[in-house]
């Protein structure tokens, strides 16, 4: 996590694809810590930053960063947003198909 923090600091606050992907990755890494609010905030910023591919990665991160019994609605919304964006990723069909399949699984899990 320290390397991710260092990379974010080196990039600065300017919105970029790299920043979005680092934020998303850091949010995922924080999953195994009690820092729920921080990972949630990082994933939210990641979704708002970067290009379409980065946003897909960030939405996946957002879903995982919101795991917990009190965040079912947020996870469902994250899965729905991910599904809405899949297929509109600049022609990267393989990545879009994989994201779509993951989003369907997450949406189903949220409804159970």
N, C-alpha and C positions, 0 to 999 in steps of 0.2 A: 504494500500500500504506500510505503514511503516513496517508491519510485514514481508511482502514479501522481502523488501529491507534488513531487519535485517537477515532473513534466508539466503539470498544470500551471505551476508557478512560473516556469520558464516561458510558457505560451502567453501568459497574461490573460486578461479578461476579454479580449477581443473574440467575437464569435467566429468559429471556424469548424471545419469538419473534424480536424484533429482534436480540438477541445471537446466537441460533442462526444466523440468516441472515448476519450479519456474519462470524462464525467460519467458516462454510462458504465465503463469498466470499474471505476472506483465505487459506484453505487452497488454493483454486483459483489465486489470484494467485501463491502461493508455488511453484506447480508449476514455474515457469521459473527457480527458484533451487536451490541445493544443499541447502536446508533441509528435507530429507526428513522427519526426525523431528518437526520443528515442524509441518509441514503435516499430518502424520499425527495428531499430538496435537490440533490445532485441529479437524480434521474429526471426530475421535472425540468431542470435547466438544460439537460442534455437533449430532451425532446424538442425544446424551443430553439436549439442551436444546430447548425450544420445543414448539409444537403439531405436529399431524400434517403439515400442509403444510410447515412448516419442517424437519421430520425428513426428508421426501422430498427436499427441496433438499439437506439435509446428507448424505443417503445418496449422492446423485449426486456431491457434492463428495468424499465419502469414497472413492468408486470412483476418481475421477481423482487424488486425492492419494496413492493407493497404487500408482500406475503404476510399473512397474519389473520387471525379470526375476525378482526374488526375492519378489515380492508377488502372484503369480498367485492363490494361495489366498485371500488377503485380498480381492482384486478380485472373485473369484467369490462370496465370502460377501456382499460389499457389493451386488452385483447381485442375489443371491437375496433379501436383506433388502428391497431396493427393490421387487422384484416382489411379495413378500409383503405389503407395505404399500399397493401400488397398488390402487385400487378401494375403499379404506377411508379416503378423504380428505374426508369430510364432504360428499359430493355434488358435488365438483368433478371431474366426469367427464372434461372435456377435459384438465385437468392430469394426472389419473391415467392416462389413455390415453397421453399423451405420455411420462410417466415409465415406463410399462410397456413401451412400444416401445423406449425407450433401454436399459432394463434387459435386455430380450431380446437386443439387439445386443451389449451388454457381456458377458452370460453366454456367448454364442456365441464372442466374441473370446477369452475366458478359456480356452475349451476347445480352441482351435486350437493 
